[in-house]
Amino acid sequence: MREIRVIGDPVLRTPTEPVTDFDRDLRRLIDEMVESMYAADGVGLAAPQIGVSKKLFVYDVSGRKGHVVNPELTIDDADEVLDEEGCLSVPGRDTGKPLYAPTPRAAGVSVSGFDRLGRPVRMKARGLLARCFQHEYDHLEGVLYVDRLAKDAKRKILLQAP
């Protein structure tokens, strides 16, 4: 299990590098990410959240679970959906639990990339899974969900964060 990095750590604001080696180390990293995600009660986790600047995320949303290496995200349905969103990397200073705020996201997306063995994967998603994919993909670009909030909502979250 790996420690979850929190807001203020530069790795969370740095765009990631593509994975080039689909080897035992990558498989071990994916397993450690899944373990860390479950230990923190998350539904998704991107590699930068454990200090690894690689294009990779894992997820487990409503029974759909897996990982995507070197993901590319495409917006399929740009209708904006505003729903509560939080992040393991943006915990409350006093509680250590994720801070939530209504966050705008696209209604539907497609994600393509590779699995742990380098085989192509492609998925379409709506609802919470689409939100998760967008959230984790943002991490790979050095973006946090607070960056998508209205100014007042962002200020409120940041005042509560470490």
KABEL-V318099 format. One record per helix or strand. SS is the DSSP state (h for helix, s for strand). FROM is the first residue (numbers start at 0). TO is the last residue. If there is no record, write none. Layout:
ss:SS from:FROM to:TO
ss:SS from:FROM to:TO
//
This chain:
ss:h from:9 to:12
ss:s from:16 to:16
ss:h from:23 to:38
ss:s from:43 to:45
ss:h from:46 to:49
ss:s from:53 to:53
ss:s from:55 to:60
ss:s from:63 to:84
ss:s from:90 to:91
ss:s from:97 to:97
ss:s from:100 to:113
ss:s from:119 to:125
ss:h from:126 to:139
ss:h from:144 to:147
ss:h from:150 to:159
ss:s from:160 to:160
//
